[in-house]
Amino acid sequence: MKIFVVNTGSSSLKYQLIEMNGEEVISKGLVERIGTEGSSMTYHVKGEKRKIEKTIPNHTDAIKLVFETLKEDRVLTDISEIDAVGHRVVHAGEKYSGSVLITEDVVNALDECSFFAPLHNPPNIKGIRACQEVMPDVPMVGVFDTAFHQTMPDYSYMYALPYELYEKYRVRRYGFHGTSHRYVSQVAMELLGKKESKIISCHLGNGASVCAVLNGKSIDTSMGHTPTGGLIMGTRCGDVDPALIPILENVEGLSAKQIDDIMNKKSGMLGVSGISNDFRDLENAFHEGNRRAKLALEMFDYRLKKFIGAYTIAMGGLDALVFTAGIGENDYETRYEACKGMEFMGLYLDVEKNKSVRGELAEISLPESKVKVYVIPTNEELMIARDTLEIVKSIQAVKA
């Protein structure tokens, strides 16, 4: 069975075509600058990287270009070979606690959730509509970033605001990166050889979050009502005193939109360092003696350790600490700083092995460590494909 996995942004479309018999990625690519000048498609097929530069007016044309290219390269002979489509959708609010077959009711529900994720859900819906237009008879499944965190207890996800705001607008912690946290925690449970486990998953990239996974279920996570909360990130501020917002309005004369722009696009590692949101740039600057780069890295490392400590206490212990995503998989210095000083809880990092691991599955704790430390490359696309396969097979079984 061939499953087409789609992750749509406002002006981009990322895809993977996966043959589920063997879970082989046949082709993957990225269409960028949709609807603007300089649009292009970069893709990998048969071990080669290729690029097409042409005008791509909208997401439907982007999908058509992807399939035209796949047919030209003889990856597909016809679109009918696609058995199902899996869509990454950022926000499902409290609507769905798992992946679902996409119907018109589901699309309407996602549209309602655009109130929570105005930068993400509308593009996700565009991707669904584009695929429906090109493949009207192919079943489609929505896999939600927020779904994995729907197992959080109410005392974990509620804010101490007037309860009426929750009743009227569902203002609460939702959490994100759920598909990634679910994937790596499942792999960690397999490595541990037990389902009853206490795992902390650290998804560290330009966007970053930590998740406490108890017996396979999310019980707490660092991001909040939006992806701005929690850890310091590339350009996002993470947790700050909310009273700063009216103060900034008064002393700087800023509007709510301007403050939102500052907190999401001009803060974080970029805002503190004044150099970059890229950890590679910051670490180079730090080693060259840049004080603000050092400060930004120390702030990030400190807050990451605070979340790890808090979630260890919340779960009553820790079996495994997992690092994933771009920074987690590749930056040995961040992993070292997160684990440094954790010996009191039975965590012993293999420092030399940690230095050698980049982007590969590995255990980086010493044999005597009671807490296992893993680097687990995330694979959200495979998780989406697996969910899509499971739902489509269940539908086929009912029809049979």
C-alpha positions as CSV (number, residue, x, y, z in Angstrom):
1,M,0.0,0.0,0.0
2,K,1.3,3.4,-1.0
3,I,0.6,6.3,1.4
4,F,1.2,10.0,0.5
5,V,2.0,12.1,3.6
6,V,1.5,15.8,3.4
7,N,2.6,18.7,5.7
8,T,1.3,22.0,4.4
9,G,2.5,25.5,5.4
10,S,1.1,28.8,4.3
11,S,3.4,28.9,1.2
12,S,5.0,25.4,1.3
13,L,4.1,21.8,0.9
14,K,6.3,19.0,2.3
15,Y,5.6,15.4,1.2
16,Q,6.7,11.8,1.5
17,L,5.5,8.9,-0.6
18,I,5.9,5.7,1.5
19,E,5.5,2.1,0.5
20,M,4.1,0.6,3.7
21,N,5.2,-2.9,2.8
22,G,8.6,-2.4,4.3
23,E,7.9,1.2,5.2
24,E,10.2,2.4,2.5
25,V,10.3,6.1,1.5
26,I,10.0,6.1,-2.3
27,S,10.2,9.8,-2.7
28,K,10.2,13.0,-0.6
29,G,10.3,16.6,-1.4
30,L,9.4,20.2,-0.6
31,V,7.6,22.8,-2.6
32,E,8.4,26.3,-1.5
33,R,7.2,29.9,-2.1
34,I,3.8,28.8,-3.3
35,G,1.9,31.8,-4.8
36,T,5.0,34.0,-4.8
37,E,8.0,34.7,-7.0
38,G,10.8,32.2,-7.1
39,S,8.6,29.2,-6.3
40,S,10.4,25.8,-6.7
41,M,10.2,22.1,-5.8
42,T,13.2,20.3,-4.4
43,Y,12.8,16.5,-4.2
44,H,14.7,13.2,-3.7
45,V,14.0,10.2,-5.9
46,K,16.1,7.1,-6.6
47,G,18.9,8.5,-4.4
48,E,19.2,11.7,-6.3
49,K,18.3,15.3,-5.3
50,R,16.6,17.4,-8.0
51,K,15.1,20.8,-8.2
52,I,12.4,22.4,-10.4
53,E,11.9,26.1,-10.6
54,K,8.6,27.3,-12.0
55,T,5.6,29.4,-11.2
56,I,3.3,27.5,-8.7
57,P,0.2,29.7,-8.1
58,N,-1.5,27.6,-5.3
59,H,-1.4,24.4,-3.3
60,T,-3.5,22.5,-5.8
61,D,-0.9,23.3,-8.5
62,A,1.8,22.2,-6.1
63,I,0.1,18.8,-5.6
64,K,-0.3,18.4,-9.4
65,L,3.4,19.3,-9.9
66,V,4.4,16.6,-7.3
67,F,2.4,13.9,-9.1
68,E,3.5,15.0,-12.6
69,T,7.1,14.7,-11.4
70,L,6.6,11.3,-9.8
71,K,5.1,10.0,-13.0
72,E,7.9,11.5,-15.2
73,D,10.4,9.8,-12.9
74,R,8.4,6.6,-13.2
75,V,7.9,6.4,-9.4
76,L,4.2,6.2,-10.2
77,T,2.4,5.4,-13.4
78,D,-0.9,6.9,-12.2
79,I,-2.3,8.8,-9.2
80,S,-4.6,5.8,-8.7
81,E,-1.7,4.0,-7.2
82,I,-2.0,6.2,-4.1
83,D,-4.1,4.2,-1.6
84,A,-4.4,6.9,1.1
85,V,-3.2,10.4,2.1
86,G,-2.1,11.3,5.6
87,H,-2.2,15.0,6.6
88,R,-0.3,16.6,9.4
89,V,-2.6,19.0,11.2
90,V,-1.4,21.2,14.0
91,H,-4.4,21.9,16.1
92,A,-7.5,19.8,16.8
93,G,-8.4,21.5,20.2
94,E,-10.4,19.1,22.3
95,K,-12.1,17.7,19.2
96,Y,-10.0,14.7,18.7
97,S,-7.8,12.5,20.9
98,G,-6.5,10.5,18.0
99,S,-6.1,10.4,14.2
100,V,-9.4,10.4,12.2
101,L,-10.7,9.8,8.7
102,I,-11.2,13.3,7.2
103,T,-14.8,14.1,6.4
104,E,-16.5,17.5,5.8
105,D,-17.4,17.6,9.5
106,V,-13.7,17.1,10.4
107,V,-12.6,19.9,8.1
108,N,-15.3,22.2,9.7
109,A,-14.0,21.3,13.1
110,L,-10.4,22.1,12.1
111,D,-11.6,25.4,10.7
112,E,-13.2,26.2,14.1
113,C,-9.8,25.4,15.7
114,S,-8.1,28.0,13.5
115,F,-9.0,30.4,16.3
116,F,-6.3,28.6,18.3
117,A,-3.7,28.2,15.5
118,P,-4.3,30.9,12.9
119,L,-0.8,30.4,11.3
120,H,-1.1,26.7,11.0
121,N,-4.6,25.3,10.6
122,P,-5.7,27.4,7.6
123,P,-2.7,26.2,5.5
124,N,-3.3,22.6,6.7
125,I,-6.9,22.9,5.5
126,K,-5.6,24.2,2.2
127,G,-3.5,21.1,1.8
128,I,-6.5,18.9,2.5
129,R,-8.6,20.7,-0.1
130,A,-5.9,20.6,-2.7
131,C,-5.5,16.8,-2.2
132,Q,-9.3,16.3,-2.3
133,E,-9.4,18.2,-5.6
134,V,-6.6,16.2,-7.2
135,M,-7.6,12.8,-5.6
136,P,-11.4,13.0,-4.8
137,D,-11.8,9.3,-4.3
138,V,-8.8,8.6,-2.1
139,P,-9.3,8.3,1.7
140,M,-7.6,10.9,3.7
141,V,-6.6,10.9,7.4
142,G,-5.8,13.8,9.8
143,V,-3.0,13.3,12.3
144,F,-2.9,16.0,14.9
145,D,0.0,17.5,16.8
146,T,-2.2,18.1,19.8
147,A,-3.9,14.6,20.0
148,F,-1.1,12.8,21.9
149,H,-1.4,15.3,24.8
150,Q,-5.2,14.8,25.2
151,T,-4.4,12.3,27.9
152,M,-3.1,15.1,30.2
153,P,-5.1,15.3,33.4
154,D,-7.1,18.5,33.9
155,Y,-4.9,19.8,36.8
156,S,-2.0,19.6,34.3
157,Y,-3.6,21.4,31.3
158,M,-5.8,24.0,33.1
159,Y,-4.7,27.6,33.6
160,A,-5.5,29.5,36.8
161,L,-7.7,31.9,34.9
162,P,-11.4,32.4,35.4
163,Y,-13.0,29.1,34.6
164,E,-15.5,30.8,32.4
165,L,-12.7,31.4,29.8
166,Y,-12.2,27.6,29.6
167,E,-15.9,27.1,29.2
168,K,-16.4,29.8,26.6
169,Y,-13.1,29.5,24.6
170,R,-11.4,26.3,25.8
171,V,-8.4,28.3,27.0
172,R,-6.0,25.7,28.3
173,R,-2.7,24.0,27.7
174,Y,-2.8,21.8,24.5
175,G,0.9,21.0,23.8
176,F,2.4,20.4,20.4
177,H,5.0,18.1,18.7
178,G,2.7,15.3,19.8
179,T,3.4,13.1,16.8
180,S,7.1,13.3,17.4
181,H,6.8,12.7,21.2
182,R,4.6,9.7,20.5
183,Y,7.0,8.2,18.0
184,V,10.2,8.5,20.0
185,S,8.5,7.4,23.2
186,Q,7.3,4.3,21.5
187,V,10.8,3.5,20.3
188,A,12.1,4.2,23.8
189,M,9.6,1.7,25.3
190,E,10.8,-0.9,22.8
191,L,14.4,-0.3,23.7
192,L,13.6,-0.5,27.4
193,G,11.6,-3.6,26.8
194,K,8.6,-2.5,28.9
195,K,5.4,-0.5,28.4
196,E,5.2,0.6,32.1
197,S,7.8,3.2,31.9
198,K,8.7,6.8,32.8
199,I,10.1,8.6,29.8
200,I,11.0,12.3,29.2
201,S,11.1,13.2,25.5
202,C,13.0,16.3,24.5
203,H,12.1,17.5,21.0
204,L,14.7,20.2,20.4
205,G,14.7,22.1,17.2
206,N,13.9,25.7,16.2
207,G,10.7,24.9,18.0
208,A,11.3,22.9,21.1
209,S,9.2,21.1,23.7
210,V,9.6,18.6,26.5
211,C,7.0,15.9,27.3
212,A,6.5,13.6,30.3
213,V,5.3,10.2,29.0
214,L,4.0,7.8,31.7
215,N,3.3,4.3,30.6
216,G,3.0,5.5,27.0
217,K,0.7,8.4,27.7
218,S,1.5,12.2,27.8
219,I,0.8,13.5,31.3
220,D,2.5,16.9,30.8
221,T,4.2,19.0,28.2
222,S,6.0,22.3,28.1
223,M,4.2,24.1,25.3
224,G,0.9,25.7,26.2
225,H,-2.2,27.1,24.5
226,T,0.1,28.0,21.7
227,P,3.6,26.8,20.6
228,T,5.1,30.0,22.2
229,G,5.1,28.7,25.7
230,G,7.6,26.5,27.5
231,L,11.3,26.3,26.5
232,I,13.3,29.1,25.0
233,M,13.3,28.4,21.3
234,G,15.0,29.8,18.1
235,T,12.9,32.9,17.9
236,R,10.1,32.3,20.5
237,C,10.4,33.5,24.0
238,G,9.0,30.5,25.9
239,D,7.5,31.1,29.3
240,V,7.5,34.8,30.4
241,D,5.6,36.8,33.0
242,P,2.3,37.5,31.3
243,A,2.1,40.9,33.1
244,L,4.9,42.0,30.7
245,I,2.4,42.3,27.9
246,P,0.5,45.4,29.3
247,I,3.8,46.8,30.5
248,L,5.2,46.6,26.9
249,E,2.0,48.1,25.6
250,N,2.5,51.1,28.0
251,V,6.2,51.8,27.9
252,E,6.8,50.9,24.2
253,G,3.5,51.9,22.8
254,L,3.2,48.5,21.1
255,S,0.0,46.8,19.9
256,A,-1.0,43.3,20.8
257,K,0.0,42.2,17.3
258,Q,3.4,43.8,17.6
259,I,4.1,42.1,21.0
260,D,3.0,38.8,19.5
261,D,5.4,39.3,16.7
262,I,8.2,40.1,19.1
263,M,7.5,37.0,21.2
264,N,7.3,34.7,18.3
265,K,9.8,36.0,15.7
266,K,12.3,38.3,17.5
267,S,12.8,36.6,20.9
268,G,14.4,33.3,22.0
269,M,17.9,32.5,21.1
270,L,17.9,35.2,18.4
271,G,16.6,37.9,20.8
272,V,19.0,37.2,23.6
273,S,22.1,36.6,21.5
274,G,21.5,39.3,18.9
275,I,23.3,36.9,16.5
276,S,21.2,34.0,15.3
277,N,18.5,31.4,16.1
278,D,20.8,28.6,14.8
279,F,22.6,26.7,17.6
280,R,25.6,26.1,15.4
281,D,26.1,29.8,14.9
282,L,25.7,30.4,18.6
283,E,28.1,27.7,19.7
284,N,30.7,29.0,17.3
285,A,30.3,32.5,18.7
286,F,30.4,31.2,22.2
287,H,33.7,29.4,21.6
288,E,35.0,32.7,20.2
289,G,34.2,34.4,23.4
290,N,30.8,36.1,22.6
291,R,29.1,36.9,25.9
292,R,25.6,37.1,24.7
293,A,25.8,33.8,22.8
294,K,27.1,32.2,26.0
295,L,24.1,33.7,27.9
296,A,21.6,32.4,25.4
297,L,23.0,28.9,25.5
298,E,23.2,28.9,29.3
299,M,19.6,30.1,29.5
300,F,18.4,27.3,27.2
301,D,20.3,24.6,29.0
302,Y,19.1,25.7,32.4
303,R,15.5,25.8,31.4
304,L,15.7,22.4,29.7
305,K,17.1,20.9,32.9
306,K,14.3,22.5,35.0
307,F,11.7,20.8,32.8
308,I,13.5,17.5,33.0
309,G,13.7,17.8,36.8
310,A,10.1,18.8,37.2
311,Y,8.8,16.0,35.0
312,T,11.0,13.4,36.8
313,I,9.4,14.5,40.1
314,A,5.9,14.5,38.5
315,M,6.3,10.9,37.3
316,G,8.0,9.7,40.5
317,G,11.2,8.7,38.7
318,L,12.7,8.3,35.3
319,D,13.6,5.3,33.1
320,A,14.7,7.0,30.0
321,L,15.6,10.5,28.7
322,V,15.2,10.9,25.0
323,F,16.7,13.6,22.7
324,T,15.2,14.1,19.2
325,A,14.8,16.7,16.4
326,G,17.5,18.8,14.8
327,I,19.3,20.0,18.0
328,G,18.5,16.9,20.0
329,E,19.8,14.5,17.4
330,N,22.9,16.4,16.4
331,D,24.1,18.8,19.1
332,Y,26.2,16.8,21.6
333,E,27.0,19.9,23.7
334,T,23.3,20.6,24.4
335,R,22.8,16.9,25.4
336,Y,25.9,17.0,27.6
337,E,24.7,20.2,29.4
338,A,21.2,18.7,29.9
339,C,22.7,15.5,31.5
340,K,25.5,17.2,33.5
341,G,25.0,16.9,37.3
342,M,22.3,14.3,37.0
343,E,24.4,11.5,38.6
344,F,22.5,11.9,41.9
345,M,19.4,10.4,40.1
346,G,21.4,7.6,38.6
347,L,22.0,9.1,35.2
348,Y,25.5,8.6,33.9
349,L,26.2,9.9,30.4
350,D,28.8,8.3,28.2
351,V,30.6,11.5,27.3
352,E,32.8,10.1,24.5
353,K,29.9,8.3,22.9
354,N,27.7,11.3,23.1
355,K,30.3,13.3,21.2
356,S,30.3,10.8,18.3
357,V,26.5,10.6,17.8
358,R,24.8,12.7,15.1
359,G,21.4,11.9,13.7
360,E,21.4,8.3,14.5
361,L,19.6,5.9,16.9
362,A,21.9,5.4,19.9
363,E,22.1,4.8,23.6
364,I,24.5,7.4,25.0
365,S,24.4,6.5,28.7
366,L,27.0,4.3,30.5
367,P,26.1,0.7,31.2
368,E,25.8,1.3,34.9
369,S,23.3,4.2,34.4
370,K,19.9,3.5,35.9
371,V,18.4,6.1,33.6
372,K,18.9,5.3,30.0
373,V,19.7,8.2,27.7
374,Y,18.8,7.8,24.0
375,V,19.2,9.7,20.8
376,I,16.2,8.7,18.7
377,P,15.7,10.4,15.3
378,T,12.1,11.5,15.0
379,N,10.0,10.3,12.1
380,E,6.7,12.1,12.2
381,E,5.9,11.2,8.6
382,L,6.2,7.5,9.3
383,M,3.9,7.9,12.4
384,I,1.4,9.7,10.2
385,A,1.6,6.9,7.5
386,R,1.1,4.2,10.2
387,D,-2.0,5.9,11.6
388,T,-3.3,6.4,8.1
389,L,-2.8,2.7,7.2
390,E,-4.5,1.6,10.4
391,I,-7.5,3.7,9.9
392,V,-7.9,2.8,6.2
393,K,-7.5,-0.9,7.0
394,S,-10.2,-0.6,9.7
395,I,-12.6,1.0,7.2
396,Q,-11.9,-1.7,4.6
397,A,-12.5,-4.4,7.2
398,V,-15.9,-2.8,8.1
399,K,-16.9,-2.6,4.4
400,A,-15.9,-6.3,3.9
